């Protein structure tokens, strides 16, 4: 069976409830482990594909402000 990373990540969380998804995201962000970045990227892709223009603009604003601030300031 040929499964790509998107399918693997989506299948890994299929059937999980709200709290499990939130905990997985919170733990991935808190760990700052680069291994979790592909999963977070898949989640962002899902959000982006299902977001309206207003939400997309909000996300871009958040990202832009954080990038301008610099990642080092978050540590």
C-alpha beads as a LAMMPS data file, in Angstrom:
LAMMPS data file: protein, C-alpha beads

75 atoms
74 bonds

1 atom types
1 bond types

-500.0 500.0 xlo xhi
-500.0 500.0 ylo yhi
-500.0 500.0 zlo zhi

Masses

1 110.0

Atoms # bond

1 1 1 0.000 0.000 0.000
2 1 1 1.386 3.373 -1.042
3 1 1 0.391 6.021 1.525
4 1 1 1.651 9.570 1.452
5 1 1 2.380 11.632 4.560
6 1 1 -0.911 13.560 4.311
7 1 1 -2.936 10.365 4.237
8 1 1 -0.921 8.906 7.106
9 1 1 -1.426 11.954 9.320
10 1 1 -5.121 12.259 8.509
11 1 1 -5.702 8.541 9.097
12 1 1 -3.762 8.739 12.365
13 1 1 -6.240 11.290 13.735
14 1 1 -9.408 9.967 12.077
15 1 1 -12.102 9.472 14.691
16 1 1 -10.321 11.528 17.362
17 1 1 -12.426 13.948 19.351
18 1 1 -11.938 17.697 19.809
19 1 1 -9.871 17.352 23.000
20 1 1 -7.507 14.805 21.456
21 1 1 -6.899 17.000 18.406
22 1 1 -6.354 20.092 20.563
23 1 1 -3.953 18.212 22.855
24 1 1 -1.986 16.878 19.858
25 1 1 -1.619 20.382 18.426
26 1 1 -0.746 21.937 21.799
27 1 1 1.877 19.254 22.488
28 1 1 3.369 19.544 18.999
29 1 1 3.719 23.315 19.283
30 1 1 5.054 23.171 22.857
31 1 1 7.660 20.517 22.043
32 1 1 9.140 22.595 19.211
33 1 1 10.229 19.254 17.765
34 1 1 10.787 19.511 14.025
35 1 1 9.428 15.984 13.622
36 1 1 5.923 17.351 14.281
37 1 1 6.150 20.075 11.619
38 1 1 4.785 17.920 8.770
39 1 1 1.693 17.084 10.834
40 1 1 1.117 20.710 11.709
41 1 1 1.568 21.550 8.050
42 1 1 -1.123 19.042 7.091
43 1 1 -3.445 20.574 9.687
44 1 1 -2.742 24.063 8.310
45 1 1 -3.431 22.795 4.804
46 1 1 -6.801 21.419 5.958
47 1 1 -7.638 24.735 7.627
48 1 1 -6.578 26.732 4.577
49 1 1 -8.577 24.608 2.139
50 1 1 -11.717 25.043 4.249
51 1 1 -11.293 28.656 5.363
52 1 1 -13.187 31.591 3.981
53 1 1 -11.363 34.740 2.854
54 1 1 -11.751 36.419 6.252
55 1 1 -10.130 33.527 8.124
56 1 1 -7.335 33.293 5.541
57 1 1 -6.626 36.998 5.996
58 1 1 -6.586 36.573 9.786
59 1 1 -4.137 33.703 9.505
60 1 1 -1.879 35.682 7.175
61 1 1 -1.972 38.653 9.578
62 1 1 -0.979 36.421 12.514
63 1 1 1.835 34.791 10.544
64 1 1 3.085 38.097 9.139
65 1 1 3.225 39.750 12.578
66 1 1 5.028 36.761 14.092
67 1 1 7.530 36.473 11.242
68 1 1 8.322 40.190 11.455
69 1 1 8.852 39.821 15.188
70 1 1 11.283 36.952 14.652
71 1 1 11.145 33.424 15.940
72 1 1 13.964 33.975 18.435
73 1 1 11.795 36.327 20.470
74 1 1 9.346 33.502 21.166
75 1 1 11.934 31.406 23.076

Bonds

1 1 1 2
2 1 2 3
3 1 3 4
4 1 4 5
5 1 5 6
6 1 6 7
7 1 7 8
8 1 8 9
9 1 9 10
10 1 10 11
11 1 11 12
12 1 12 13
13 1 13 14
14 1 14 15
15 1 15 16
16 1 16 17
17 1 17 18
18 1 18 19
19 1 19 20
20 1 20 21
21 1 21 22
22 1 22 23
23 1 23 24
24 1 24 25
25 1 25 26
26 1 26 27
27 1 27 28
28 1 28 29
29 1 29 30
30 1 30 31
31 1 31 32
32 1 32 33
33 1 33 34
34 1 34 35
35 1 35 36
36 1 36 37
37 1 37 38
38 1 38 39
39 1 39 40
40 1 40 41
41 1 41 42
42 1 42 43
43 1 43 44
44 1 44 45
45 1 45 46
46 1 46 47
47 1 47 48
48 1 48 49
49 1 49 50
50 1 50 51
51 1 51 52
52 1 52 53
53 1 53 54
54 1 54 55
55 1 55 56
56 1 56 57
57 1 57 58
58 1 58 59
59 1 59 60
60 1 60 61
61 1 61 62
62 1 62 63
63 1 63 64
64 1 64 65
65 1 65 66
66 1 66 67
67 1 67 68
68 1 68 69
69 1 69 70
70 1 70 71
71 1 71 72
72 1 72 73
73 1 73 74
74 1 74 75
